[in-house]
């Protein structure tokens, strides 16, 4: 893989990670509500889910999922239900003036598991990778190493972008001063999760 091919993929991966989605909403919500340190666990969880998709694509299972209407539909609706559930939980979350107290009520392991599920139940990631990877792989060269480079690049870029989202959101949390604002934010992020679920529900293989 030449450096120019890798740079082209790097630019594509950055655009993919910057695009709004359930992972982005999850990162911004966590950063604002729980701070950037605890939210690192959620970023790790997102990358574990992403890594699982990359491995599936690498061994060929991703192609099967992308072409199988049943497999795509099952994963899609599990993701839809989960995102809507997260949205409802956010809507029902009580407003809190003390962000530190609210942060202590959620553990890093809970944020990690939640983030893993968010990415695992997004079949569009598999479809994207299946469609994208072949465009940057040279069939005349060992494919294993090329897949590893593309996979590591994807995870590194996504982790960096999510860290930026989390850090920015964490700093914005300092401007939260009232229960009314907290309640509004909870409903905003709840609606965004439900919106992501609706977008996923409309996705086609």
C-alpha positions as CSV (number, residue, x, y, z in Angstrom):
1,X,0.0,0.0,0.0
2,X,1.5,3.3,-1.1
3,X,1.5,6.4,1.1
4,X,-0.8,8.2,-1.3
5,X,-3.4,5.4,-1.0
6,X,-3.1,5.4,2.7
7,X,-3.5,9.2,2.9
8,X,-6.6,8.9,0.7
9,X,-8.1,6.4,3.1
10,X,-7.1,8.5,6.1
11,X,-9.1,11.4,4.7
12,X,-12.0,9.1,4.1
13,X,-11.8,7.7,7.6
14,X,-11.8,11.2,9.1
15,X,-15.0,12.1,7.2
16,X,-16.6,8.9,8.3
17,X,-15.8,9.5,12.0
18,X,-16.9,13.1,11.9
19,X,-20.2,12.3,10.4
20,X,-23.0,12.5,13.0
21,X,-24.1,9.1,14.3
22,X,-25.0,7.1,17.4
23,X,-21.3,7.0,18.4
24,X,-21.0,10.7,18.1
25,X,-24.1,11.3,20.2
26,X,-22.9,8.8,22.8
27,X,-19.5,10.5,23.1
28,X,-20.9,14.1,23.3
29,X,-23.6,13.0,25.8
30,X,-21.0,11.2,28.0
31,X,-18.5,14.0,27.9
32,X,-21.0,16.6,28.9
33,X,-22.6,14.5,31.7
34,X,-19.7,12.5,33.1
35,X,-16.5,14.4,32.2
36,X,-13.8,13.4,29.8
37,X,-11.8,11.1,32.1
38,X,-14.7,8.7,32.8
39,X,-15.8,9.0,29.1
40,X,-12.5,7.5,28.0
41,X,-14.1,4.2,28.9
42,X,-16.9,4.8,26.4
43,X,-14.4,5.7,23.7
44,X,-12.6,2.4,24.3
45,X,-16.0,0.6,24.1
46,X,-16.8,2.2,20.8
47,X,-13.4,1.1,19.4
48,X,-13.9,-2.5,20.7
49,X,-17.2,-2.6,18.8
50,X,-15.5,-1.1,15.7
51,X,-12.7,-3.6,16.0
52,X,-15.2,-6.4,16.0
53,X,-16.7,-5.2,12.8
54,X,-13.3,-4.8,11.2
55,X,-12.4,-8.4,12.1
56,X,-15.7,-9.6,10.7
57,X,-15.0,-7.8,7.4
58,X,-11.4,-9.1,7.4
59,X,-12.4,-12.8,7.6
60,X,-15.2,-12.3,5.1
61,X,-18.2,-12.5,7.4
62,X,-18.9,-8.9,6.9
63,X,-19.6,-9.5,3.3
64,X,-22.2,-12.2,4.3
65,X,-23.9,-9.8,6.7
66,X,-23.9,-7.0,4.1
67,X,-25.5,-9.2,1.5
68,X,-27.8,-11.1,3.8
69,X,-31.1,-9.3,4.2
70,X,-32.0,-11.4,7.3
71,X,-28.7,-10.9,9.1
72,X,-28.8,-7.1,8.4
73,X,-32.4,-6.8,9.5
74,X,-31.9,-8.6,12.8
75,X,-28.8,-6.6,13.7
76,X,-30.5,-3.4,12.6
77,X,-33.6,-3.8,14.7
78,X,-31.6,-4.8,17.8
79,X,-29.7,-1.5,17.3
80,X,-32.9,0.4,16.8
81,X,-34.5,-0.9,20.0
82,X,-31.3,-0.2,22.0
83,X,-30.9,3.3,20.7
84,X,-34.6,4.1,21.4
85,X,-34.1,2.6,24.9
86,X,-31.1,4.8,25.5
87,X,-33.1,7.8,24.4
88,X,-36.0,7.0,26.7
89,X,-33.6,6.6,29.6
90,X,-32.1,10.0,28.8
91,X,-35.6,11.6,28.8
92,X,-36.4,10.1,32.1
93,X,-33.0,11.0,33.7
94,X,-33.5,13.5,36.5
95,X,-31.9,16.9,36.2
96,X,-29.1,17.4,38.6
97,X,-27.3,20.6,39.6
98,X,-24.3,18.6,41.0
99,X,-22.6,17.1,37.9
100,X,-20.0,15.4,40.1
101,X,-22.7,13.6,42.0
102,X,-24.3,12.5,38.8
103,X,-21.0,11.3,37.4
104,X,-20.4,9.1,40.4
105,X,-23.7,7.3,39.8
106,X,-22.5,5.8,36.6
107,X,-19.4,3.6,36.5
108,X,-16.8,3.6,33.7
109,X,-17.5,-0.1,33.1
110,X,-21.2,0.8,32.4
111,X,-20.2,3.4,29.9
112,X,-17.8,1.0,28.3
113,X,-20.5,-1.8,27.9
114,X,-23.0,0.7,26.6
115,X,-20.6,2.0,23.9
116,X,-19.7,-1.5,22.8
117,X,-23.3,-2.3,22.2
118,X,-23.9,1.0,20.4
119,X,-21.3,0.1,17.8
120,X,-22.0,-3.6,17.6
121,X,-25.6,-3.0,16.8
122,X,-24.8,-0.7,13.9
123,X,-24.8,-2.8,10.7
124,X,-24.2,0.2,8.5
125,X,-20.6,0.2,9.8
126,X,-20.1,-3.3,8.4
127,X,-21.6,-2.3,5.1
128,X,-19.4,0.8,5.0
129,X,-16.3,-1.2,5.6
130,X,-17.2,-3.9,3.1
131,X,-17.8,-1.3,0.5
132,X,-14.7,0.8,1.4
133,X,-11.9,-1.6,2.1
134,X,-11.7,-3.2,-1.3
135,X,-11.2,0.3,-2.9
136,X,-7.9,0.7,-1.0
137,X,-6.5,-2.9,-1.1
138,X,-4.0,-3.9,-3.8
139,X,-4.8,-7.5,-4.7
140,X,-1.2,-8.1,-5.8
141,X,0.1,-7.5,-2.3
142,X,-0.5,-9.5,1.0
143,X,-4.1,-8.6,2.0
144,X,-3.6,-9.4,5.7
145,X,-1.1,-6.5,6.3
146,X,-3.2,-4.1,4.3
147,X,-6.4,-4.9,6.2
148,X,-4.4,-4.4,9.5
149,X,-3.2,-1.0,8.3
150,X,-6.7,0.1,7.3
151,X,-8.2,-1.3,10.5
152,X,-5.7,0.3,12.8
153,X,-6.1,3.6,10.9
154,X,-9.9,3.4,11.2
155,X,-9.8,2.8,15.0
156,X,-7.1,5.5,15.6
157,X,-9.0,8.1,13.7
158,X,-12.3,7.3,15.3
159,X,-10.8,7.3,18.8
160,X,-9.2,10.7,18.1
161,X,-12.4,12.2,16.8
162,X,-14.4,10.8,19.7
163,X,-11.8,12.2,22.1
164,X,-12.2,15.6,20.6
165,X,-16.0,15.4,20.9
166,X,-15.8,14.2,24.5
167,X,-13.2,16.9,25.5
168,X,-15.2,19.7,23.9
169,X,-18.5,18.5,25.5
170,X,-16.8,18.2,28.9
171,X,-15.7,21.8,28.8
172,X,-19.1,22.9,27.7
173,X,-20.6,21.2,30.8
174,X,-19.0,23.9,32.9
175,X,-21.6,26.3,31.7
176,X,-24.4,24.2,33.0
177,X,-25.8,26.0,36.1
178,X,-29.5,25.0,36.4
179,X,-31.7,22.0,36.6
180,X,-33.8,23.4,33.8
181,X,-30.7,23.4,31.5
182,X,-29.8,19.9,32.6
183,X,-33.4,18.7,31.9
184,X,-33.3,20.3,28.5
185,X,-29.9,18.6,27.7
186,X,-31.2,15.2,28.8
187,X,-34.2,15.6,26.5
188,X,-32.0,16.8,23.6
189,X,-29.6,13.8,23.8
190,X,-32.6,11.5,24.4
191,X,-34.2,12.8,21.2
192,X,-30.9,12.5,19.3
193,X,-30.6,8.8,20.4
194,X,-34.1,8.2,19.3
195,X,-33.4,10.0,16.0
196,X,-30.4,7.8,15.4
197,X,-32.6,4.8,16.0
198,X,-35.1,6.1,13.5
199,X,-32.3,6.7,10.9
200,X,-31.1,3.1,11.5
201,X,-34.6,1.8,11.1
202,X,-34.8,3.3,7.7
203,X,-31.5,1.9,6.6
204,X,-31.4,-0.7,3.8
205,X,-28.8,-3.4,3.1
